[in-house]
Structure formats: structure tokens, C-alpha cells
């Protein structure tokens, strides 16, 4: 892996203590809109910086910086995660709890372009989630501050992909030569962004376990082919528990959480038994596969799995704070 060079400074004199970490790094991003813009060095640098933040290194003072949180689409983990990361960096999070009360909504009709032009003059970075694909890019084109895409419809969620790679590396040590399964609806933005980063990781194969009625999106298959990663499709999650090193789960139907379906078929909310993970299946297959999930979950992973050593999804949430700190620090240190 490539690592960032660091110089450490003590708050007081030269004695050991609370050290401020000041990374020596490449030119900053103007915006983070797609996982396709990252290089392997970018991913390694983000992971290294996240490790250092977890170890307790403090960033250079960002107390005069403000991060605007514009969530036009509902969010729990991403919204609170970016807010927690902002606070941990010593910066300030600003925004509205309910964007439907904003004049930048469908009812009032202020454009996203005007919203970006205004808010970017009041803060140092913008984190935006929106139900329309391409919304973050539209805002970035008119913003005076960096824009982070926190999910734009079914399109992309690049920072979640960074979090997932970081969590997978931490759990597996490396993805190189490993078999990675995707359970549930394959049409979501998380899968689309994660595929862009898997090109750096060298997995042995990608295994899809989607509902029968869902096709793997053509652009996802095209990316896999471009990156020359073998892939296959299976019909039961037990096969993944037996044959794969890790499983990235998703809800059975992503349209239920605001990511529109890419086909006319919409599944029932309940997950069919063949696609659910339970302690009984893990015990029966003697599976050591690590279980990940960007959340929220419904019934695709039984809550009784939470205490099993396979379960990594809440650890994934814990690690997400440090990765979001790394992302914000790189943009705010411009």
C-alpha cells in the first residue's frame, strides 16, 4: 500500500502528547462526485488517514471552517456521520433538519444551481444528498466550495464506497484473491460506486445473489468486464456463505429506501427466505464469511446475527466516521 507522509506537532512544546497531524498530500480534489475519480493512491491515502484519525491524531485546527449539510433525501447514518466527522475535525456543521422547509424544494422551485451558488458562499464545503441522479454534479458546476456527493438517486455514493473498501480491508486484511458476494438488490448507488473501487483491490471474483426478477445493471457489468474481474450469479445466499470470504448485503428492494427501481418489477417488501442470512444458516454452513451492510437493513440479515463474529456492519458504521473525517480533511485543507 502507499502511505501518506506525516509530520507530527505537539500542542505545547516538543514533548509527547496530543499531536496534530498535518498530512503532506497531493493537490486536493475540487469536488467528490464519483468513485471513478479516485486513483489507487487516493484510496490508500484516505485509508491511511482514517487509520491515523482512529488512533487519536488530531487534525490541524479547522475551527473556522463550516460544512453545509444539504440532505434533500432522508438519511440517518450519512447525515449524522458527516456531522460527527465535522465536529471531530473541530469544524462546524450547518444545514436544515428538513429540506422540505427550504425554498430550494420542488414546491417553491429555487434551482439546485442557485442553491449551490448561495450555500457555497456561506460555508467551506457542501455535502449533498438528492433523489435526482446528477444533482451533485449540477450543484458542483455552480458552487464556490467543494461539493461531496452523499448519494444522488440511483447513480452514485462515492464516500460510502470508500467506507466499504476501508471496512473490507480492515476485516479481511486484503481483498486481493478474495471472493466478494453482493446480496440483495444490485441496482443501488452503493454497488455502482463500489465497483469503481474494486478495480484496485484484485478480488478473485464477484458473486451476485440478487432476486430472480432483477438484472444486474448493464453499467455495473460493463465496469466488471473493463476491470477484468470474474463474476457469477447464484440463486441462494447459502452458496455465498459457503464459498465467499465476505458478503455485502443490501435490502431486497432498494426502491423502498428512495433509490428508484431500474425495472418495472418491484419486489414485495419481505425478503424471500432464500436471500436472508440467519444464525441457523451460518451454523449449518459453518460459514466464516464476514457480513457487511451499508444500512438500513430490513429483514435480509436477522438481528440474531448481530453478536456473531461474522457481523461487521456495525463496525463498518464505527469506521465510517474516520473515513468521513479523512474525506472532509482533504477538502477543507485546500
C-alpha positions as CSV (number, residue, x, y, z in Angstrom):
1,X,0.0,0.0,0.0
2,X,1.0,3.6,-0.5
3,X,1.2,5.7,2.6
4,X,1.0,9.4,3.3
5,X,4.0,11.2,4.7
6,X,3.2,12.9,8.0
7,X,4.9,15.5,10.2
8,X,3.6,15.5,13.8
9,X,3.5,18.6,16.0
10,X,2.8,18.7,19.7
11,X,0.3,21.2,21.0
12,X,2.7,22.6,23.7
13,X,6.4,22.1,23.2
14,X,8.3,19.1,21.8
15,X,7.2,16.6,24.4
16,X,4.9,13.7,23.6
17,X,1.2,14.5,24.0
18,X,-1.8,15.3,21.9
19,X,-0.3,15.6,18.4
20,X,-1.6,17.5,15.5
21,X,-1.4,15.5,12.3
22,X,-0.6,17.6,9.2
23,X,-0.6,15.4,6.1
24,X,1.7,16.1,3.2
25,X,-0.5,15.2,0.3
26,X,-1.3,15.7,-3.3
27,X,-3.4,18.5,-4.8
28,X,-6.9,18.5,-3.3
29,X,-10.0,17.5,-5.1
30,X,-12.2,20.2,-6.3
31,X,-15.3,18.0,-5.6
32,X,-16.0,14.4,-4.8
33,X,-18.8,13.4,-7.2
34,X,-18.0,9.8,-8.4
35,X,-15.9,6.9,-7.2
36,X,-14.4,6.8,-10.7
37,X,-12.3,9.9,-10.0
38,X,-10.2,8.1,-7.3
39,X,-6.8,6.6,-8.0
40,X,-5.3,3.7,-6.0
41,X,-3.1,6.2,-4.3
42,X,-6.2,8.3,-3.3
43,X,-7.9,5.2,-1.8
44,X,-4.7,4.2,0.1
45,X,-4.2,7.8,1.4
46,X,-7.8,8.0,2.6
47,X,-7.5,4.7,4.4
48,X,-4.2,5.7,6.0
49,X,-5.5,9.0,7.2
50,X,-8.6,7.3,8.6
51,X,-6.4,4.9,10.5
52,X,-4.5,7.9,12.0
53,X,-7.7,9.6,13.0
54,X,-8.8,6.4,14.7
55,X,-5.5,6.2,16.5
56,X,-6.2,9.6,18.0
57,X,-4.2,12.0,15.9
58,X,-5.8,15.4,15.8
59,X,-6.1,17.5,12.6
60,X,-4.8,20.9,12.2
61,X,-7.2,23.4,13.6
62,X,-10.3,23.8,11.4
63,X,-12.4,25.7,13.9
64,X,-13.2,28.5,11.5
65,X,-14.5,26.1,8.8
66,X,-18.1,25.3,8.1
67,X,-19.6,22.3,6.3
68,X,-23.1,22.7,4.8
69,X,-25.3,19.6,5.0
70,X,-28.0,19.6,2.3
71,X,-30.0,16.4,2.5
72,X,-32.9,16.7,0.2
73,X,-33.4,12.9,0.6
74,X,-33.8,11.2,4.0
75,X,-30.7,10.0,5.8
76,X,-29.6,8.7,9.2
77,X,-26.1,7.3,9.0
78,X,-24.7,9.6,6.3
79,X,-26.1,12.8,7.7
80,X,-25.1,12.1,11.3
81,X,-21.8,10.5,10.1
82,X,-20.7,13.7,8.3
83,X,-21.9,15.8,11.2
84,X,-19.9,13.7,13.6
85,X,-16.9,13.8,11.4
86,X,-17.2,17.6,11.0
87,X,-17.3,18.1,14.8
88,X,-14.4,15.7,15.4
89,X,-12.3,17.8,13.0
90,X,-13.1,20.9,15.0
91,X,-15.2,22.5,12.3
92,X,-18.9,23.4,12.3
93,X,-21.8,21.7,10.6
94,X,-24.7,23.9,9.3
95,X,-27.8,23.0,7.5
96,X,-31.5,22.4,7.8
97,X,-33.1,19.4,9.5
98,X,-35.9,19.4,7.0
99,X,-35.0,20.5,3.4
100,X,-38.7,20.5,2.5
101,X,-38.9,23.7,4.6
102,X,-36.2,25.2,2.3
103,X,-37.0,27.4,-0.7
104,X,-34.8,25.0,-2.7
105,X,-37.6,22.4,-2.9
106,X,-39.9,21.3,-5.6
107,X,-42.8,23.4,-4.3
108,X,-41.0,26.7,-4.1
109,X,-38.8,25.9,-7.1
110,X,-35.4,27.5,-6.4
111,X,-33.0,25.7,-8.7
112,X,-30.2,23.5,-7.4
113,X,-27.8,25.7,-9.2
114,X,-28.9,28.8,-7.3
115,X,-28.9,26.8,-4.0
116,X,-25.3,25.8,-4.6
117,X,-24.3,29.3,-5.5
118,X,-25.8,30.7,-2.3
119,X,-24.8,28.0,0.2
120,X,-21.2,27.7,-1.1
121,X,-20.7,31.4,-0.3
122,X,-21.7,30.6,3.3
123,X,-19.6,27.5,4.0
124,X,-16.3,25.8,3.1
125,X,-17.7,22.6,1.8
126,X,-21.1,21.2,0.9
127,X,-22.4,17.6,1.5
128,X,-25.5,17.0,-0.6
129,X,-27.9,14.1,-1.0
130,X,-30.6,14.3,-3.5
131,X,-33.1,12.0,-5.2
132,X,-32.1,13.1,-8.7
133,X,-29.2,11.4,-10.4
134,X,-26.6,14.0,-11.4
135,X,-27.9,16.5,-8.7
136,X,-24.5,16.8,-7.0
137,X,-22.7,17.5,-10.3
138,X,-25.2,20.2,-11.2
139,X,-24.5,21.9,-7.8
140,X,-20.8,21.5,-8.2
141,X,-20.8,23.3,-11.5
142,X,-22.2,26.4,-9.7
143,X,-20.5,26.1,-6.3
144,X,-17.7,28.2,-5.0
145,X,-16.8,25.5,-2.4
146,X,-16.1,21.7,-2.8
147,X,-19.2,19.5,-3.2
148,X,-19.4,16.0,-1.8
149,X,-21.9,13.7,-3.4
150,X,-23.6,11.8,-0.5
151,X,-25.9,9.9,-2.8
152,X,-27.7,11.2,-6.0
153,X,-30.7,8.9,-6.7
154,X,-29.7,5.5,-8.1
155,X,-26.4,7.0,-9.5
156,X,-23.5,7.0,-7.0
157,X,-22.4,7.2,-3.4
158,X,-18.6,7.6,-3.6
159,X,-17.9,8.2,0.1
160,X,-19.9,5.1,1.1
161,X,-17.7,3.1,-1.4
162,X,-14.6,4.4,0.4
163,X,-16.1,3.4,3.7
164,X,-16.9,-0.1,2.4
165,X,-13.4,-0.6,1.0
166,X,-11.9,0.6,4.2
167,X,-14.1,-1.8,6.3
168,X,-13.4,-4.7,4.0
169,X,-9.6,-4.1,4.2
170,X,-9.8,-3.9,7.9
171,X,-11.9,-7.1,8.2
172,X,-10.1,-9.2,5.6
173,X,-6.7,-7.7,5.7
174,X,-6.8,-7.5,1.9
175,X,-9.3,-8.2,-0.8
176,X,-6.7,-9.5,-3.2
177,X,-7.6,-13.1,-4.2
178,X,-10.8,-13.0,-2.1
179,X,-14.3,-13.8,-3.2
180,X,-16.8,-11.0,-2.6
181,X,-20.6,-11.5,-2.8
182,X,-23.3,-8.9,-3.2
183,X,-26.6,-9.9,-1.7
184,X,-30.0,-8.2,-2.4
185,X,-30.9,-5.6,-4.9
186,X,-27.9,-4.9,-7.2
187,X,-29.3,-1.7,-8.7
188,X,-28.4,0.7,-5.9
189,X,-25.9,3.5,-6.0
190,X,-23.6,1.8,-3.4
191,X,-23.0,-1.1,-5.7
192,X,-22.3,1.2,-8.6
193,X,-19.7,3.2,-6.7
194,X,-18.1,0.2,-5.0
195,X,-17.5,-1.4,-8.4
196,X,-15.3,1.5,-9.4
197,X,-13.0,1.0,-6.4
198,X,-12.8,-2.8,-6.6
199,X,-10.7,-2.4,-9.7
200,X,-7.8,-1.5,-7.4
201,X,-8.3,-4.4,-4.9
202,X,-7.8,-7.5,-7.1
203,X,-10.6,-9.7,-5.8
204,X,-10.7,-13.3,-7.2
205,X,-14.3,-12.9,-8.2
206,X,-17.5,-11.0,-7.6
207,X,-20.6,-13.1,-6.8
208,X,-24.1,-11.7,-7.2
209,X,-27.1,-13.1,-5.3
210,X,-30.0,-10.9,-6.5
211,X,-33.7,-11.5,-6.6
212,X,-34.7,-13.6,-9.7
213,X,-36.6,-10.7,-11.3
214,X,-33.6,-8.3,-11.2
215,X,-31.0,-8.0,-13.8
216,X,-27.5,-6.8,-12.9
217,X,-27.4,-3.2,-14.3
218,X,-25.6,-3.1,-17.7
219,X,-23.1,-0.4,-16.5
220,X,-22.1,-2.5,-13.5
221,X,-21.4,-5.5,-15.7
222,X,-19.6,-3.2,-18.1
223,X,-17.3,-2.0,-15.3
224,X,-16.6,-5.5,-14.2
225,X,-15.7,-6.5,-17.7
226,X,-13.5,-3.4,-18.1
227,X,-11.6,-4.2,-14.9
228,X,-11.4,-7.9,-15.9
229,X,-12.9,-9.2,-12.6
230,X,-14.6,-12.6,-13.0
231,X,-18.2,-12.7,-11.8
232,X,-21.0,-15.1,-11.5
233,X,-24.6,-15.2,-10.3
234,X,-26.0,-17.6,-7.6
235,X,-29.6,-18.3,-6.5
236,X,-29.3,-18.7,-2.8
237,X,-27.3,-16.8,-0.1
238,X,-26.2,-20.1,1.4
239,X,-23.9,-20.6,-1.5
240,X,-22.2,-17.3,-0.7
241,X,-21.9,-18.2,3.0
242,X,-20.1,-21.4,1.9
243,X,-17.9,-20.1,-0.9
244,X,-17.2,-16.4,-0.3
245,X,-14.9,-14.5,2.1
246,X,-17.3,-11.6,2.6
247,X,-20.8,-10.7,1.7
248,X,-22.0,-7.1,1.1
249,X,-25.7,-7.2,1.8
250,X,-28.4,-4.8,0.7
251,X,-32.2,-4.6,1.0
252,X,-34.1,-6.9,-1.3
253,X,-35.7,-3.9,-3.0
254,X,-33.7,-0.7,-3.0
255,X,-36.7,1.4,-4.2
256,X,-38.1,1.0,-0.6
257,X,-35.4,3.4,0.6
258,X,-35.6,6.0,-2.1
259,X,-33.4,4.6,-4.8
260,X,-35.8,4.2,-7.7
261,X,-36.1,0.8,-9.4
262,X,-34.3,0.3,-12.7
263,X,-37.0,-2.0,-14.0
264,X,-40.8,-2.2,-13.9
265,X,-40.7,-5.0,-11.4
266,X,-40.9,-4.1,-7.7
267,X,-40.4,-6.8,-5.2
268,X,-42.5,-7.4,-2.1
269,X,-41.1,-5.7,1.0
270,X,-40.4,-9.1,2.7
271,X,-37.2,-10.8,1.7
272,X,-37.7,-14.4,0.4
273,X,-36.1,-17.0,2.6
274,X,-33.5,-18.0,0.1
275,X,-32.0,-14.5,0.2
276,X,-31.9,-14.0,4.0
277,X,-29.0,-14.6,6.4
278,X,-29.8,-16.2,9.7
279,X,-27.7,-17.7,12.5
280,X,-29.1,-21.1,11.6
281,X,-27.7,-20.8,8.0
282,X,-24.3,-19.6,9.3
283,X,-24.1,-22.5,11.7
284,X,-25.3,-25.0,9.2
285,X,-22.8,-23.9,6.6
286,X,-20.0,-23.3,9.2
287,X,-19.5,-20.0,7.4
288,X,-16.7,-17.7,8.3
289,X,-17.8,-15.1,5.7
290,X,-17.8,-11.6,7.0
291,X,-21.1,-9.8,6.7
292,X,-21.2,-6.1,5.7
293,X,-24.2,-3.8,5.0
294,X,-24.3,-0.1,4.3
295,X,-27.6,0.0,6.1
296,X,-30.5,0.4,6.7
297,X,-31.4,-3.2,6.8
298,X,-34.9,-4.7,6.9
299,X,-35.1,-8.5,7.2
300,X,-32.2,-9.6,4.9
301,X,-29.9,-10.1,7.9
302,X,-31.6,-11.4,11.1
303,X,-30.9,-9.3,14.2
304,X,-29.8,-12.5,15.9
305,X,-26.7,-12.4,13.7
306,X,-25.5,-9.2,15.3
307,X,-23.4,-10.8,18.0
308,X,-21.8,-13.3,15.8
309,X,-18.2,-12.9,14.8
310,X,-19.3,-12.7,11.1
311,X,-21.2,-9.5,11.7
312,X,-19.2,-6.5,10.6
313,X,-21.9,-4.0,9.7
314,X,-21.9,-2.0,13.0
315,X,-18.1,-1.9,12.9
316,X,-18.5,-0.6,9.4
317,X,-20.5,2.3,10.8
318,X,-17.9,3.0,13.5
319,X,-15.1,3.1,10.9
320,X,-17.2,5.4,8.7
321,X,-16.6,8.3,11.0
322,X,-12.9,8.2,10.4
323,X,-13.2,7.8,6.7
324,X,-15.5,10.8,6.5
325,X,-13.0,12.8,8.6
326,X,-10.4,11.9,6.1
327,X,-12.6,13.0,3.2
328,X,-13.5,16.3,4.8
329,X,-10.0,17.0,5.9
330,X,-8.7,16.6,2.4
331,X,-11.3,19.0,1.1
332,X,-11.1,21.5,3.9
333,X,-7.3,21.7,3.9
334,X,-7.3,23.3,0.4
